[in-house]
Amino acid sequence: MPLPRLNVHRHDHTTRTLITLAGEIDLATAPLVRVALAECVHDGIHTTDVDLTEVTFCDASGLNAFLAASGLATEAGTILRLHHPPPIMARIIEITGSGFLLHELHSVRPPSRRFPAAAGGAR
């Protein structure tokens, strides 16, 4: 059996924890994410921060794992926050309306620049 393409590290500090993920989150590895995040709720962790800096890929099953974990956290009255997603992952989170997962909303697109209409109307 091949090794998972995802490393999951948990660093507890009293009622807070940092989960660091490195590698690919897909159908094969999303269960690792689900279990790690569910254990935080069951262990009485109040705030779970997830560092995504080293995530190289995340598909819909990965996003679903984060959404399920967010639901568990909400039901338990705890906090789940994602930090530093790769740009494509941040875009997918934005498109799907899942931006509430992110600790800081990152602007994926630069703000649009609107120029005032020319005097006299359009030609």
Secondary structure, DSSP 8 states (H G I E B T S, - for coil): ----SEEEEEEEETTEEEEEEEEEESTTTHHHHHHHHHHHHHTT-SEEEEEEEEEEEE-HHHHHHHHHHHHHHHHHT-EEEEE---HHHHHHHHHTT-GGGBSS---SS---------TT---
